[in-house]
Amino acid sequence: MSNITEDTVEEQANRLIMSCGVTPNYIGFKQTVCAVCIAVKNPDALTLVSKQIYAAVAQYYGTSWKAVERNLRTIVTIAWETNPLSICQIAGYALNTKPTVSQFLSIITNYLLHNTG
C-alpha cells in the first residue's frame, strides 16, 4: 500500500461510493467502506471475500456474514442503478453488467491502491 493512512482510505472510499450514487443512510454503506479498508490493508482478502472480508465486517458490526453480504449486494445494486458510468470510470473499463460484490470491492480497492497517496 502507498502512503495512504487508514483515515484517508476511509475518506476516499466514502467519496468513491458516494460518487456512485449511494448515500450513507444505508446500513451497507459503512459496511462497504469497512470492507474496502480491509481489502486495502490486505488485497489478498479479495480472493476469499466470504471468509475474510464478510466475516471481519460482520464481527466488527456485530452481525452475521450473511447480513453483510446482503447489505453489500444492496449497495452494489443501488450504485449500478444510480450511476453505472461512475463505476466504469473508477474501474477504468466498461462494464456491461452489474458487478458482483467481489468485483465492486476490487474496483474500489484497486482505485485506492493505485490512484491515491
Backbone as CSV, one residue per row, in Angstrom:
resi,resn,N_x,N_y,N_z,CA_x,CA_y,CA_z,C_x,C_y,C_z
1,MET,0.854,-1.185,0.000,0.000,0.000,0.000,0.891,1.236,0.000
2,SER,0.478,2.266,-0.684,1.240,3.502,-0.718,1.129,4.218,0.623
3,ASN,1.432,5.476,0.652,1.475,6.236,1.897,0.111,6.689,2.390
4,ILE,-0.939,6.014,2.055,-2.259,6.438,2.497,-2.545,5.878,3.883
5,THR,-3.123,6.719,4.719,-3.451,6.302,6.074,-4.834,5.669,6.096
6,GLU,-5.139,5.022,7.203,-6.454,4.388,7.322,-7.566,5.425,7.212
7,ASP,-7.353,6.611,7.815,-8.358,7.677,7.711,-8.555,8.093,6.254
8,THR,-7.459,8.200,5.522,-7.551,8.587,4.122,-8.284,7.517,3.319
9,VAL,-7.990,6.247,3.588,-8.677,5.152,2.894,-10.171,5.259,3.152
10,GLU,-10.542,5.452,4.396,-11.958,5.552,4.743,-12.608,6.745,4.042
11,GLU,-11.939,7.890,4.070,-12.473,9.089,3.428,-12.610,8.897,1.920
12,GLN,-11.583,8.327,1.299,-11.607,8.111,-0.139,-12.672,7.084,-0.522
13,ALA,-12.795,6.016,0.262,-13.818,5.007,-0.009,-15.204,5.639,0.097
14,ASN,-15.419,6.453,1.128,-16.687,7.176,1.273,-16.973,7.998,0.020
15,ARG,-15.984,8.747,-0.420,-16.152,9.630,-1.578,-16.469,8.827,-2.836
16,LEU,-15.716,7.750,-3.057,-15.927,6.944,-4.265,-17.312,6.295,-4.280
17,ILE,-17.704,5.745,-3.155,-19.013,5.083,-3.089,-20.131,6.108,-3.270
18,MET,-19.976,7.281,-2.658,-20.979,8.332,-2.842,-21.006,8.811,-4.292
19,SER,-19.853,8.827,-4.963,-19.818,9.257,-6.367,-20.582,8.284,-7.266
20,CYS,-20.808,7.081,-6.763,-21.589,6.083,-7.499,-23.081,6.237,-7.232
21,GLY,-23.452,7.227,-6.447,-24.863,7.491,-6.200,-25.431,6.835,-4.955
22,VAL,-24.561,6.308,-4.102,-25.012,5.662,-2.869,-24.833,6.641,-1.719
23,THR,-25.876,6.812,-0.930,-25.811,7.728,0.204,-25.557,6.956,1.504
24,PRO,-24.982,7.627,2.496,-24.601,6.952,3.735,-25.753,6.497,4.635
25,ASN,-26.982,6.700,4.221,-28.103,6.297,5.071,-28.378,4.796,5.020
26,TYR,-27.693,4.074,4.159,-27.862,2.622,4.090,-26.913,1.935,5.065
27,ILE,-27.407,0.901,5.743,-26.565,0.135,6.668,-25.326,-0.373,5.937
28,GLY,-25.513,-0.831,4.729,-24.411,-1.391,3.966,-23.356,-0.389,3.548
29,PHE,-23.657,0.894,3.625,-22.676,1.902,3.219,-21.431,1.806,4.091
30,LYS,-21.611,1.888,5.395,-20.466,1.821,6.314,-19.803,0.448,6.246
31,GLN,-20.607,-0.582,6.045,-20.046,-1.924,5.941,-19.200,-2.050,4.672
32,THR,-19.607,-1.408,3.598,-18.829,-1.431,2.362,-17.517,-0.681,2.550
33,VAL,-17.580,0.454,3.205,-16.359,1.211,3.499,-15.407,0.360,4.339
34,CYS,-15.948,-0.301,5.344,-15.146,-1.187,6.197,-14.513,-2.298,5.359
35,ALA,-15.281,-2.899,4.475,-14.783,-3.978,3.611,-13.646,-3.477,2.722
36,VAL,-13.793,-2.284,2.188,-12.740,-1.702,1.348,-11.481,-1.464,2.177
37,CYS,-11.628,-0.960,3.384,-10.461,-0.737,4.253,-9.719,-2.043,4.517
38,ILE,-10.456,-3.108,4.756,-9.843,-4.425,4.963,-9.089,-4.849,3.707
39,ALA,-9.713,-4.675,2.553,-9.098,-5.087,1.290,-7.862,-4.255,0.949
40,VAL,-7.884,-2.977,1.285,-6.716,-2.130,1.017,-5.543,-2.582,1.898
41,LYS,-5.826,-2.920,3.148,-4.773,-3.402,4.055,-4.239,-4.757,3.603
42,ASN,-5.135,-5.605,3.071,-4.773,-6.961,2.676,-5.480,-7.322,1.375
43,PRO,-4.917,-6.912,0.232,-5.567,-7.182,-1.053,-5.832,-8.669,-1.319
44,ASP,-5.050,-9.552,-0.721,-5.281,-10.992,-0.896,-6.628,-11.422,-0.332
45,ALA,-7.191,-10.639,0.570,-8.503,-10.962,1.145,-9.590,-10.964,0.067
46,LEU,-9.339,-10.271,-1.040,-10.321,-10.223,-2.120,-10.502,-11.579,-2.806
47,THR,-9.592,-12.509,-2.573,-9.744,-13.844,-3.149,-10.629,-14.727,-2.283
48,LEU,-10.841,-14.317,-1.043,-11.700,-15.066,-0.115,-12.662,-14.100,0.572
49,VAL,-13.492,-13.456,-0.217,-14.355,-12.391,0.292,-15.265,-12.880,1.422
50,SER,-15.920,-14.011,1.233,-16.843,-14.504,2.268,-16.126,-14.800,3.580
51,LYS,-15.016,-15.502,3.492,-14.315,-15.929,4.707,-13.537,-14.813,5.373
52,GLN,-12.909,-13.947,4.584,-12.037,-12.945,5.177,-12.684,-11.573,5.329
53,ILE,-13.439,-11.142,4.350,-13.986,-9.783,4.414,-15.355,-9.770,5.083
54,TYR,-16.304,-10.568,4.589,-17.635,-10.573,5.201,-17.546,-10.921,6.688
55,ALA,-16.737,-11.911,7.011,-16.623,-12.343,8.408,-16.056,-11.237,9.294
56,ALA,-15.029,-10.553,8.816,-14.423,-9.474,9.599,-15.382,-8.299,9.777
57,VAL,-16.081,-7.942,8.711,-17.059,-6.837,8.786,-18.194,-7.227,9.731
58,ALA,-18.662,-8.454,9.621,-19.745,-8.941,10.487,-19.334,-8.892,11.954
59,GLN,-18.123,-9.315,12.230,-17.639,-9.282,13.615,-17.568,-7.841,14.121
60,TYR,-17.055,-6.942,13.305,-16.927,-5.538,13.692,-18.297,-4.914,13.991
61,TYR,-19.288,-5.239,13.172,-20.620,-4.642,13.331,-21.573,-5.500,14.153
62,GLY,-21.114,-6.629,14.644,-21.949,-7.471,15.498,-23.148,-8.056,14.779
63,THR,-22.912,-8.551,13.573,-23.986,-9.130,12.783,-23.471,-10.393,12.106
64,SER,-24.271,-10.978,11.243,-23.854,-12.204,10.559,-23.197,-11.865,9.224
65,TRP,-22.388,-12.792,8.730,-21.762,-12.566,7.432,-22.811,-12.531,6.324
66,LYS,-23.913,-13.255,6.527,-24.983,-13.251,5.520,-25.639,-11.873,5.433
67,ALA,-25.807,-11.222,6.578,-26.378,-9.867,6.580,-25.428,-8.897,5.878
68,VAL,-24.141,-9.046,6.128,-23.144,-8.199,5.464,-23.200,-8.422,3.952
69,GLU,-23.242,-9.675,3.530,-23.311,-9.991,2.109,-24.532,-9.335,1.467
70,ARG,-25.690,-9.457,2.114,-26.933,-8.868,1.601,-26.815,-7.343,1.528
71,ASN,-26.272,-6.736,2.591,-26.152,-5.283,2.631,-25.208,-4.759,1.556
72,LEU,-24.107,-5.466,1.318,-23.177,-5.057,0.281,-23.766,-5.254,-1.114
73,ARG,-24.534,-6.313,-1.297,-25.223,-6.521,-2.584,-26.180,-5.364,-2.851
74,THR,-26.862,-4.910,-1.804,-27.778,-3.774,-1.939,-27.022,-2.531,-2.389
75,ILE,-25.864,-2.282,-1.797,-25.067,-1.110,-2.162,-24.638,-1.186,-3.627
76,VAL,-24.189,-2.350,-4.058,-23.761,-2.516,-5.456,-24.943,-2.303,-6.399
77,THR,-26.093,-2.827,-6.042,-27.294,-2.659,-6.871,-27.681,-1.190,-6.972
78,ILE,-27.673,-0.485,-5.857,-28.018,0.942,-5.868,-27.019,1.708,-6.731
79,ALA,-25.736,1.423,-6.553,-24.699,2.103,-7.336,-24.895,1.849,-8.829
80,TRP,-25.166,0.600,-9.184,-25.331,0.246,-10.596,-26.572,0.890,-11.192
81,GLU,-27.653,0.923,-10.429,-28.896,1.512,-10.934,-28.840,3.039,-10.968
82,THR,-28.048,3.635,-10.091,-27.984,5.091,-9.984,-26.933,5.706,-10.898
83,ASN,-25.726,5.119,-10.908,-24.645,5.755,-11.650,-23.630,4.731,-12.164
84,PRO,-24.040,3.890,-13.108,-23.112,2.872,-13.622,-21.878,3.476,-14.302
85,LEU,-22.032,4.653,-14.883,-20.895,5.293,-15.535,-19.773,5.586,-14.537
86,SER,-20.142,5.992,-13.339,-19.136,6.270,-12.310,-18.356,5.008,-11.957
87,ILE,-19.051,3.887,-11.841,-18.366,2.625,-11.543,-17.377,2.305,-12.665
88,CYS,-17.797,2.495,-13.902,-16.918,2.236,-15.048,-15.712,3.173,-15.046
89,GLN,-15.933,4.426,-14.688,-14.827,5.383,-14.634,-13.826,5.001,-13.549
90,ILE,-14.319,4.586,-12.397,-13.438,4.155,-11.307,-12.689,2.891,-11.714
91,ALA,-13.396,1.980,-12.386,-12.780,0.723,-12.821,-11.742,0.960,-13.919
92,GLY,-12.008,1.944,-14.766,-11.109,2.207,-15.874,-11.436,1.396,-17.109
93,TYR,-12.591,0.756,-17.110,-13.034,-0.013,-18.267,-14.551,-0.126,-18.241
94,ALA,-15.123,-0.472,-19.383,-16.579,-0.584,-19.498,-17.076,-1.854,-18.819
95,LEU,-18.188,-1.732,-18.152,-18.871,-2.880,-17.551,-20.226,-2.996,-18.231
96,ASN,-20.537,-4.171,-18.725,-21.811,-4.373,-19.415,-22.901,-4.868,-18.478
97,THR,-22.499,-5.417,-17.346,-23.462,-5.914,-16.365,-23.047,-5.441,-14.987
98,LYS,-23.994,-5.478,-14.086,-23.737,-5.077,-12.701,-22.609,-5.938,-12.125
99,PRO,-21.618,-5.305,-11.494,-20.538,-6.097,-10.898,-21.034,-6.868,-9.676
100,THR,-20.359,-7.963,-9.390,-20.636,-8.679,-8.151,-20.061,-7.855,-7.009
101,VAL,-20.370,-8.235,-5.794,-19.796,-7.539,-4.641,-18.273,-7.642,-4.691
102,SER,-17.767,-8.822,-4.976,-16.310,-9.015,-5.050,-15.688,-8.103,-6.107
103,GLN,-16.325,-8.011,-7.253,-15.814,-7.138,-8.314,-15.866,-5.676,-7.890
104,PHE,-16.971,-5.265,-7.271,-17.117,-3.884,-6.812,-16.034,-3.542,-5.795
105,LEU,-15.830,-4.423,-4.828,-14.787,-4.194,-3.822,-13.411,-4.132,-4.480
106,SER,-13.173,-4.993,-5.450,-11.893,-4.998,-6.166,-11.683,-3.698,-6.934
107,ILE,-12.740,-3.207,-7.562,-12.659,-1.957,-8.329,-12.296,-0.794,-7.410
108,ILE,-13.007,-0.666,-6.299,-12.746,0.432,-5.362,-11.351,0.288,-4.752
109,THR,-11.010,-0.927,-4.336,-9.706,-1.175,-3.714,-8.571,-0.872,-4.692
110,ASN,-8.686,-1.376,-5.898,-7.655,-1.149,-6.907,-7.476,0.345,-7.162
111,TYR,-8.573,1.065,-7.256,-8.502,2.507,-7.469,-7.740,3.187,-6.322
112,LEU,-8.083,2.835,-5.096,-7.442,3.458,-3.946,-5.959,3.111,-3.866
113,LEU,-5.607,1.887,-4.198,-4.200,1.479,-4.127,-3.341,2.136,-5.215
114,HIS,-3.953,2.478,-6.330,-3.162,2.984,-7.453,-3.381,4.451,-7.794
115,ASN,-4.345,5.095,-7.151,-4.643,6.493,-7.518,-4.652,7.445,-6.334
116,THR,-4.138,7.030,-5.197,-4.058,7.929,-4.041,-2.668,7.811,-3.432
117,GLY,-2.388,8.726,-2.519,-1.143,8.634,-1.765,-0.011,9.366,-2.323
